[in-house]
């Protein structure tokens, strides 16, 4: 599974928040991929009809950047 950390992790968390899959304020600095983030990624994957394994892969990233 690809797990993002640091700035990538922060961008992932902020993208999930922007799309309404994760609650909370926007983050700055570094952030680690945690259970809350994994659950949000799985929600995204289910909503777009791809394998919901919590792994951050190309299709998930593409959807979050739209």
PyMOL Python script that loads the backbone (N, CA, C, O; Angstrom):
from pymol import cmd

cmd.read_pdbstr("""\
ATOM      1  N   UNK A   1       0.845  -1.193   0.000  1.00  0.00           N
ATOM      2  CA  UNK A   1       0.000   0.000   0.000  1.00  0.00           C
ATOM      3  C   UNK A   1       0.877   1.239   0.000  1.00  0.00           C
ATOM      4  O   UNK A   1       1.877   1.313   0.714  1.00  0.00           O
ATOM      5  N   UNK A   2       0.494   2.183  -0.792  1.00  0.00           N
ATOM      6  CA  UNK A   2       1.220   3.439  -0.786  1.00  0.00           C
ATOM      7  C   UNK A   2       0.664   4.308   0.329  1.00  0.00           C
ATOM      8  O   UNK A   2      -0.538   4.564   0.397  1.00  0.00           O
ATOM      9  N   UNK A   3       1.545   4.750   1.191  1.00  0.00           N
ATOM     10  CA  UNK A   3       1.165   5.624   2.304  1.00  0.00           C
ATOM     11  C   UNK A   3       1.950   6.913   2.174  1.00  0.00           C
ATOM     12  O   UNK A   3       3.177   6.897   2.077  1.00  0.00           O
ATOM     13  N   UNK A   4       1.250   8.012   2.173  1.00  0.00           N
ATOM     14  CA  UNK A   4       1.912   9.301   2.023  1.00  0.00           C
ATOM     15  C   UNK A   4       2.259   9.877   3.386  1.00  0.00           C
ATOM     16  O   UNK A   4       1.498   9.766   4.347  1.00  0.00           O
ATOM     17  N   UNK A   5       3.434  10.498   3.441  1.00  0.00           N
ATOM     18  CA  UNK A   5       3.869  11.158   4.667  1.00  0.00           C
ATOM     19  C   UNK A   5       4.380  12.548   4.321  1.00  0.00           C
ATOM     20  O   UNK A   5       4.562  12.873   3.148  1.00  0.00           O
ATOM     21  N   UNK A   6       4.609  13.352   5.322  1.00  0.00           N
ATOM     22  CA  UNK A   6       5.166  14.676   5.112  1.00  0.00           C
ATOM     23  C   UNK A   6       4.218  15.561   4.331  1.00  0.00           C
ATOM     24  O   UNK A   6       3.006  15.543   4.545  1.00  0.00           O
ATOM     25  N   UNK A   7       4.793  16.343   3.413  1.00  0.00           N
ATOM     26  CA  UNK A   7       3.983  17.282   2.638  1.00  0.00           C
ATOM     27  C   UNK A   7       2.928  16.563   1.800  1.00  0.00           C
ATOM     28  O   UNK A   7       1.807  17.056   1.674  1.00  0.00           O
ATOM     29  N   UNK A   8       3.265  15.406   1.225  1.00  0.00           N
ATOM     30  CA  UNK A   8       2.279  14.646   0.447  1.00  0.00           C
ATOM     31  C   UNK A   8       1.113  14.222   1.327  1.00  0.00           C
ATOM     32  O   UNK A   8      -0.043  14.279   0.906  1.00  0.00           O
ATOM     33  N   UNK A   9       1.416  13.800   2.543  1.00  0.00           N
ATOM     34  CA  UNK A   9       0.368  13.408   3.480  1.00  0.00           C
ATOM     35  C   UNK A   9      -0.529  14.576   3.841  1.00  0.00           C
ATOM     36  O   UNK A   9      -1.744  14.423   3.964  1.00  0.00           O
ATOM     37  N   UNK A  10       0.072  15.738   4.008  1.00  0.00           N
ATOM     38  CA  UNK A  10      -0.700  16.943   4.314  1.00  0.00           C
ATOM     39  C   UNK A  10      -1.605  17.294   3.139  1.00  0.00           C
ATOM     40  O   UNK A  10      -2.776  17.618   3.337  1.00  0.00           O
ATOM     41  N   UNK A  11      -1.077  17.233   1.917  1.00  0.00           N
ATOM     42  CA  UNK A  11      -1.885  17.527   0.727  1.00  0.00           C
ATOM     43  C   UNK A  11      -3.037  16.536   0.595  1.00  0.00           C
ATOM     44  O   UNK A  11      -4.153  16.923   0.248  1.00  0.00           O
ATOM     45  N   UNK A  12      -2.772  15.260   0.871  1.00  0.00           N
ATOM     46  CA  UNK A  12      -3.819  14.243   0.812  1.00  0.00           C
ATOM     47  C   UNK A  12      -4.920  14.568   1.803  1.00  0.00           C
ATOM     48  O   UNK A  12      -6.098  14.568   1.448  1.00  0.00           O
ATOM     49  N   UNK A  13      -4.545  14.844   3.043  1.00  0.00           N
ATOM     50  CA  UNK A  13      -5.536  15.139   4.077  1.00  0.00           C
ATOM     51  C   UNK A  13      -6.352  16.376   3.714  1.00  0.00           C
ATOM     52  O   UNK A  13      -7.568  16.387   3.909  1.00  0.00           O
ATOM     53  N   UNK A  14      -5.710  17.412   3.192  1.00  0.00           N
ATOM     54  CA  UNK A  14      -6.424  18.621   2.802  1.00  0.00           C
ATOM     55  C   UNK A  14      -7.364  18.357   1.628  1.00  0.00           C
ATOM     56  O   UNK A  14      -8.464  18.907   1.585  1.00  0.00           O
ATOM     57  N   UNK A  15      -6.944  17.525   0.681  1.00  0.00           N
ATOM     58  CA  UNK A  15      -7.814  17.171  -0.450  1.00  0.00           C
ATOM     59  C   UNK A  15      -9.039  16.399   0.035  1.00  0.00           C
ATOM     60  O   UNK A  15     -10.152  16.641  -0.430  1.00  0.00           O
ATOM     61  N   UNK A  16      -8.836  15.482   0.958  1.00  0.00           N
ATOM     62  CA  UNK A  16      -9.951  14.712   1.523  1.00  0.00           C
ATOM     63  C   UNK A  16     -10.918  15.643   2.256  1.00  0.00           C
ATOM     64  O   UNK A  16     -12.133  15.459   2.179  1.00  0.00           O
ATOM     65  N   UNK A  17     -10.391  16.629   2.957  1.00  0.00           N
ATOM     66  CA  UNK A  17     -11.236  17.606   3.661  1.00  0.00           C
ATOM     67  C   UNK A  17     -12.016  18.459   2.669  1.00  0.00           C
ATOM     68  O   UNK A  17     -13.210  18.703   2.848  1.00  0.00           O
ATOM     69  N   UNK A  18     -11.325  18.913   1.615  1.00  0.00           N
ATOM     70  CA  UNK A  18     -11.977  19.749   0.592  1.00  0.00           C
ATOM     71  C   UNK A  18     -13.150  19.037  -0.057  1.00  0.00           C
ATOM     72  O   UNK A  18     -14.169  19.660  -0.354  1.00  0.00           O
ATOM     73  N   UNK A  19     -13.013  17.735  -0.281  1.00  0.00           N
ATOM     74  CA  UNK A  19     -14.055  16.952  -0.952  1.00  0.00           C
ATOM     75  C   UNK A  19     -15.133  16.467   0.023  1.00  0.00           C
ATOM     76  O   UNK A  19     -16.114  15.858  -0.402  1.00  0.00           O
ATOM     77  N   UNK A  20     -14.962  16.729   1.324  1.00  0.00           N
ATOM     78  CA  UNK A  20     -15.961  16.351   2.307  1.00  0.00           C
ATOM     79  C   UNK A  20     -15.842  14.930   2.837  1.00  0.00           C
ATOM     80  O   UNK A  20     -16.777  14.421   3.455  1.00  0.00           O
ATOM     81  N   UNK A  21     -14.704  14.284   2.603  1.00  0.00           N
ATOM     82  CA  UNK A  21     -14.510  12.915   3.083  1.00  0.00           C
ATOM     83  C   UNK A  21     -13.844  12.867   4.454  1.00  0.00           C
ATOM     84  O   UNK A  21     -13.756  11.808   5.077  1.00  0.00           O
ATOM     85  N   UNK A  22     -13.383  14.013   4.910  1.00  0.00           N
ATOM     86  CA  UNK A  22     -12.674  14.078   6.182  1.00  0.00           C
ATOM     87  C   UNK A  22     -13.029  15.412   6.824  1.00  0.00           C
ATOM     88  O   UNK A  22     -13.008  16.448   6.160  1.00  0.00           O
ATOM     89  N   UNK A  23     -13.351  15.390   8.105  1.00  0.00           N
ATOM     90  CA  UNK A  23     -13.685  16.646   8.763  1.00  0.00           C
ATOM     91  C   UNK A  23     -12.436  17.241   9.400  1.00  0.00           C
ATOM     92  O   UNK A  23     -11.433  16.558   9.610  1.00  0.00           O
ATOM     93  N   UNK A  24     -12.523  18.506   9.693  1.00  0.00           N
ATOM     94  CA  UNK A  24     -11.398  19.172  10.339  1.00  0.00           C
ATOM     95  C   UNK A  24     -10.866  20.317   9.513  1.00  0.00           C
ATOM     96  O   UNK A  24     -11.240  20.508   8.356  1.00  0.00           O
ATOM     97  N   UNK A  25      -9.992  21.068  10.131  1.00  0.00           N
ATOM     98  CA  UNK A  25      -9.394  22.231   9.490  1.00  0.00           C
ATOM     99  C   UNK A  25      -8.302  21.787   8.523  1.00  0.00           C
ATOM    100  O   UNK A  25      -7.799  20.666   8.598  1.00  0.00           O
ATOM    101  N   UNK A  26      -7.949  22.696   7.610  1.00  0.00           N
ATOM    102  CA  UNK A  26      -6.827  22.423   6.721  1.00  0.00           C
ATOM    103  C   UNK A  26      -5.549  22.350   7.550  1.00  0.00           C
ATOM    104  O   UNK A  26      -5.386  23.071   8.534  1.00  0.00           O
ATOM    105  N   UNK A  27      -4.665  21.482   7.139  1.00  0.00           N
ATOM    106  CA  UNK A  27      -3.415  21.268   7.867  1.00  0.00           C
ATOM    107  C   UNK A  27      -2.258  21.953   7.163  1.00  0.00           C
ATOM    108  O   UNK A  27      -2.275  22.149   5.948  1.00  0.00           O
ATOM    109  N   UNK A  28      -1.267  22.307   7.938  1.00  0.00           N
ATOM    110  CA  UNK A  28      -0.005  22.820   7.410  1.00  0.00           C
ATOM    111  C   UNK A  28       1.104  21.964   8.011  1.00  0.00           C
ATOM    112  O   UNK A  28       0.909  21.296   9.026  1.00  0.00           O
ATOM    113  N   UNK A  29       2.260  21.993   7.376  1.00  0.00           N
ATOM    114  CA  UNK A  29       3.383  21.228   7.893  1.00  0.00           C
ATOM    115  C   UNK A  29       3.341  19.796   7.417  1.00  0.00           C
ATOM    116  O   UNK A  29       2.880  19.511   6.312  1.00  0.00           O
ATOM    117  N   UNK A  30       3.821  18.900   8.249  1.00  0.00           N
ATOM    118  CA  UNK A  30       3.870  17.494   7.847  1.00  0.00           C
ATOM    119  C   UNK A  30       2.779  16.699   8.530  1.00  0.00           C
ATOM    120  O   UNK A  30       2.320  17.045   9.618  1.00  0.00           O
ATOM    121  N   UNK A  31       2.376  15.641   7.878  1.00  0.00           N
ATOM    122  CA  UNK A  31       1.283  14.837   8.404  1.00  0.00           C
ATOM    123  C   UNK A  31       1.500  13.376   8.038  1.00  0.00           C
ATOM    124  O   UNK A  31       1.901  13.070   6.915  1.00  0.00           O
ATOM    125  N   UNK A  32       1.244  12.491   8.957  1.00  0.00           N
ATOM    126  CA  UNK A  32       1.382  11.066   8.705  1.00  0.00           C
ATOM    127  C   UNK A  32       0.036  10.451   8.341  1.00  0.00           C
ATOM    128  O   UNK A  32      -1.010  10.893   8.818  1.00  0.00           O
ATOM    129  N   UNK A  33       0.073   9.446   7.508  1.00  0.00           N
ATOM    130  CA  UNK A  33      -1.109   8.693   7.110  1.00  0.00           C
ATOM    131  C   UNK A  33      -1.567   7.874   8.315  1.00  0.00           C
ATOM    132  O   UNK A  33      -0.824   7.011   8.783  1.00  0.00           O
ATOM    133  N   UNK A  34      -2.766   8.124   8.824  1.00  0.00           N
ATOM    134  CA  UNK A  34      -3.266   7.403   9.994  1.00  0.00           C
ATOM    135  C   UNK A  34      -4.559   6.662   9.658  1.00  0.00           C
ATOM    136  O   UNK A  34      -5.001   6.660   8.509  1.00  0.00           O
ATOM    137  N   UNK A  35      -5.155   6.043  10.655  1.00  0.00           N
ATOM    138  CA  UNK A  35      -6.375   5.254  10.451  1.00  0.00           C
ATOM    139  C   UNK A  35      -7.528   6.115   9.935  1.00  0.00           C
ATOM    140  O   UNK A  35      -8.289   5.678   9.072  1.00  0.00           O
ATOM    141  N   UNK A  36      -7.659   7.321  10.454  1.00  0.00           N
ATOM    142  CA  UNK A  36      -8.719   8.239  10.020  1.00  0.00           C
ATOM    143  C   UNK A  36      -8.574   8.559   8.524  1.00  0.00           C
ATOM    144  O   UNK A  36      -9.561   8.592   7.789  1.00  0.00           O
ATOM    145  N   UNK A  37      -7.348   8.791   8.095  1.00  0.00           N
ATOM    146  CA  UNK A  37      -7.083   9.099   6.692  1.00  0.00           C
ATOM    147  C   UNK A  37      -7.363   7.885   5.823  1.00  0.00           C
ATOM    148  O   UNK A  37      -7.939   8.018   4.743  1.00  0.00           O
ATOM    149  N   UNK A  38      -6.968   6.712   6.276  1.00  0.00           N
ATOM    150  CA  UNK A  38      -7.213   5.485   5.515  1.00  0.00           C
ATOM    151  C   UNK A  38      -8.714   5.262   5.317  1.00  0.00           C
ATOM    152  O   UNK A  38      -9.147   4.900   4.223  1.00  0.00           O
ATOM    153  N   UNK A  39      -9.503   5.477   6.365  1.00  0.00           N
ATOM    154  CA  UNK A  39     -10.958   5.317   6.254  1.00  0.00           C
ATOM    155  C   UNK A  39     -11.534   6.300   5.235  1.00  0.00           C
ATOM    156  O   UNK A  39     -12.430   5.946   4.468  1.00  0.00           O
ATOM    157  N   UNK A  40     -11.025   7.527   5.224  1.00  0.00           N
ATOM    158  CA  UNK A  40     -11.500   8.521   4.265  1.00  0.00           C
ATOM    159  C   UNK A  40     -11.134   8.114   2.842  1.00  0.00           C
ATOM    160  O   UNK A  40     -11.936   8.277   1.923  1.00  0.00           O
ATOM    161  N   UNK A  41      -9.926   7.585   2.657  1.00  0.00           N
ATOM    162  CA  UNK A  41      -9.497   7.111   1.331  1.00  0.00           C
ATOM    163  C   UNK A  41     -10.409   5.979   0.860  1.00  0.00           C
ATOM    164  O   UNK A  41     -10.777   5.934  -0.314  1.00  0.00           O
ATOM    165  N   UNK A  42     -10.775   5.068   1.756  1.00  0.00           N
ATOM    166  CA  UNK A  42     -11.676   3.964   1.409  1.00  0.00           C
ATOM    167  C   UNK A  42     -13.043   4.511   0.985  1.00  0.00           C
ATOM    168  O   UNK A  42     -13.640   4.005   0.035  1.00  0.00           O
ATOM    169  N   UNK A  43     -13.544   5.538   1.679  1.00  0.00           N
ATOM    170  CA  UNK A  43     -14.825   6.159   1.286  1.00  0.00           C
ATOM    171  C   UNK A  43     -14.738   6.723  -0.126  1.00  0.00           C
ATOM    172  O   UNK A  43     -15.659   6.552  -0.924  1.00  0.00           O
ATOM    173  N   UNK A  44     -13.634   7.393  -0.434  1.00  0.00           N
ATOM    174  CA  UNK A  44     -13.427   7.943  -1.782  1.00  0.00           C
ATOM    175  C   UNK A  44     -13.455   6.816  -2.801  1.00  0.00           C
ATOM    176  O   UNK A  44     -14.145   6.904  -3.817  1.00  0.00           O
ATOM    177  N   UNK A  45     -12.703   5.759  -2.527  1.00  0.00           N
ATOM    178  CA  UNK A  45     -12.590   4.646  -3.471  1.00  0.00           C
ATOM    179  C   UNK A  45     -13.941   3.982  -3.712  1.00  0.00           C
ATOM    180  O   UNK A  45     -14.263   3.629  -4.847  1.00  0.00           O
ATOM    181  N   UNK A  46     -14.725   3.811  -2.668  1.00  0.00           N
ATOM    182  CA  UNK A  46     -16.062   3.231  -2.830  1.00  0.00           C
ATOM    183  C   UNK A  46     -16.949   4.143  -3.664  1.00  0.00           C
ATOM    184  O   UNK A  46     -17.728   3.671  -4.491  1.00  0.00           O
ATOM    185  N   UNK A  47     -16.831   5.449  -3.447  1.00  0.00           N
ATOM    186  CA  UNK A  47     -17.695   6.396  -4.161  1.00  0.00           C
ATOM    187  C   UNK A  47     -17.391   6.456  -5.656  1.00  0.00           C
ATOM    188  O   UNK A  47     -18.272   6.770  -6.456  1.00  0.00           O
ATOM    189  N   UNK A  48     -16.143   6.154  -6.038  1.00  0.00           N
ATOM    190  CA  UNK A  48     -15.801   6.201  -7.463  1.00  0.00           C
ATOM    191  C   UNK A  48     -15.743   4.814  -8.094  1.00  0.00           C
ATOM    192  O   UNK A  48     -15.416   4.665  -9.271  1.00  0.00           O
ATOM    193  N   UNK A  49     -16.064   3.806  -7.293  1.00  0.00           N
ATOM    194  CA  UNK A  49     -16.213   2.451  -7.825  1.00  0.00           C
ATOM    195  C   UNK A  49     -14.921   1.719  -8.133  1.00  0.00           C
ATOM    196  O   UNK A  49     -14.866   0.914  -9.063  1.00  0.00           O
ATOM    197  N   UNK A  50     -13.877   1.996  -7.356  1.00  0.00           N
ATOM    198  CA  UNK A  50     -12.632   1.243  -7.532  1.00  0.00           C
ATOM    199  C   UNK A  50     -12.369   0.402  -6.291  1.00  0.00           C
ATOM    200  O   UNK A  50     -13.056   0.545  -5.279  1.00  0.00           O
ATOM    201  N   UNK A  51     -11.376  -0.470  -6.371  1.00  0.00           N
ATOM    202  CA  UNK A  51     -11.026  -1.346  -5.260  1.00  0.00           C
ATOM    203  C   UNK A  51     -10.749  -0.517  -4.005  1.00  0.00           C
ATOM    204  O   UNK A  51      -9.796   0.261  -3.970  1.00  0.00           O
ATOM    205  N   UNK A  52     -11.572  -0.683  -2.988  1.00  0.00           N
ATOM    206  CA  UNK A  52     -11.473   0.112  -1.763  1.00  0.00           C
ATOM    207  C   UNK A  52     -10.561  -0.570  -0.750  1.00  0.00           C
ATOM    208  O   UNK A  52     -11.020  -1.248   0.169  1.00  0.00           O
ATOM    209  N   UNK A  53      -9.255  -0.374  -0.942  1.00  0.00           N
ATOM    210  CA  UNK A  53      -8.288  -1.007  -0.053  1.00  0.00           C
ATOM    211  C   UNK A  53      -7.531  -0.009   0.821  1.00  0.00           C
ATOM    212  O   UNK A  53      -6.686  -0.404   1.624  1.00  0.00           O
ATOM    213  N   UNK A  54      -7.829   1.282   0.668  1.00  0.00           N
ATOM    214  CA  UNK A  54      -7.170   2.303   1.476  1.00  0.00           C
ATOM    215  C   UNK A  54      -5.807   2.708   0.959  1.00  0.00           C
ATOM    216  O   UNK A  54      -5.146   3.569   1.541  1.00  0.00           O
ATOM    217  N   UNK A  55      -5.387   2.093  -0.127  1.00  0.00           N
ATOM    218  CA  UNK A  55      -4.099   2.414  -0.726  1.00  0.00           C
ATOM    219  C   UNK A  55      -4.264   3.634  -1.632  1.00  0.00           C
ATOM    220  O   UNK A  55      -5.213   3.712  -2.413  1.00  0.00           O
ATOM    221  N   UNK A  56      -3.346   4.572  -1.524  1.00  0.00           N
ATOM    222  CA  UNK A  56      -3.422   5.779  -2.346  1.00  0.00           C
ATOM    223  C   UNK A  56      -2.707   5.501  -3.665  1.00  0.00           C
ATOM    224  O   UNK A  56      -1.478   5.456  -3.734  1.00  0.00           O
ATOM    225  N   UNK A  57      -3.515   5.314  -4.709  1.00  0.00           N
ATOM    226  CA  UNK A  57      -2.954   5.013  -6.020  1.00  0.00           C
ATOM    227  C   UNK A  57      -3.442   6.023  -7.041  1.00  0.00           C
ATOM    228  O   UNK A  57      -4.152   6.966  -6.692  1.00  0.00           O
ATOM    229  N   UNK A  58      -3.072   5.837  -8.286  1.00  0.00           N
ATOM    230  CA  UNK A  58      -3.302   6.825  -9.342  1.00  0.00           C
ATOM    231  C   UNK A  58      -4.752   7.274  -9.460  1.00  0.00           C
ATOM    232  O   UNK A  58      -5.012   8.476  -9.519  1.00  0.00           O
ATOM    233  N   UNK A  59      -5.709   6.340  -9.496  1.00  0.00           N
ATOM    234  CA  UNK A  59      -7.111   6.731  -9.667  1.00  0.00           C
ATOM    235  C   UNK A  59      -7.614   7.578  -8.501  1.00  0.00           C
ATOM    236  O   UNK A  59      -8.356   8.539  -8.703  1.00  0.00           O
ATOM    237  N   UNK A  60      -7.214   7.227  -7.294  1.00  0.00           N
ATOM    238  CA  UNK A  60      -7.643   7.971  -6.111  1.00  0.00           C
ATOM    239  C   UNK A  60      -7.072   9.387  -6.164  1.00  0.00           C
ATOM    240  O   UNK A  60      -7.794  10.360  -5.949  1.00  0.00           O
ATOM    241  N   UNK A  61      -5.788   9.498  -6.449  1.00  0.00           N
ATOM    242  CA  UNK A  61      -5.142  10.814  -6.522  1.00  0.00           C
ATOM    243  C   UNK A  61      -5.785  11.657  -7.624  1.00  0.00           C
ATOM    244  O   UNK A  61      -6.038  12.845  -7.424  1.00  0.00           O
ATOM    245  N   UNK A  62      -6.050  11.059  -8.772  1.00  0.00           N
ATOM    246  CA  UNK A  62      -6.676  11.776  -9.887  1.00  0.00           C
ATOM    247  C   UNK A  62      -8.030  12.344  -9.466  1.00  0.00           C
ATOM    248  O   UNK A  62      -8.321  13.511  -9.731  1.00  0.00           O
ATOM    249  N   UNK A  63      -8.861  11.528  -8.811  1.00  0.00           N
ATOM    250  CA  UNK A  63     -10.170  11.985  -8.365  1.00  0.00           C
ATOM    251  C   UNK A  63     -10.046  13.139  -7.377  1.00  0.00           C
ATOM    252  O   UNK A  63     -10.799  14.109  -7.460  1.00  0.00           O
ATOM    253  N   UNK A  64      -9.121  13.043  -6.460  1.00  0.00           N
ATOM    254  CA  UNK A  64      -8.973  14.088  -5.438  1.00  0.00           C
ATOM    255  C   UNK A  64      -8.441  15.398  -6.014  1.00  0.00           C
ATOM    256  O   UNK A  64      -8.668  16.462  -5.439  1.00  0.00           O
ATOM    257  N   UNK A  65      -7.743  15.333  -7.132  1.00  0.00           N
ATOM    258  CA  UNK A  65      -7.188  16.546  -7.736  1.00  0.00           C
ATOM    259  C   UNK A  65      -8.171  17.232  -8.687  1.00  0.00           C
ATOM    260  O   UNK A  65      -7.926  18.357  -9.122  1.00  0.00           O
ATOM    261  N   UNK A  66      -9.278  16.565  -9.012  1.00  0.00           N
ATOM    262  CA  UNK A  66     -10.271  17.145  -9.934  1.00  0.00           C
ATOM    263  C   UNK A  66     -10.974  18.325  -9.304  1.00  0.00           C
ATOM    264  O   UNK A  66     -11.839  18.935  -9.933  1.00  0.00           O
TER     265      UNK A  66
END
""", "prot")
cmd.dss("prot")
cmd.show_as("cartoon", "prot")
cmd.util.cbc("prot")
cmd.orient("prot")
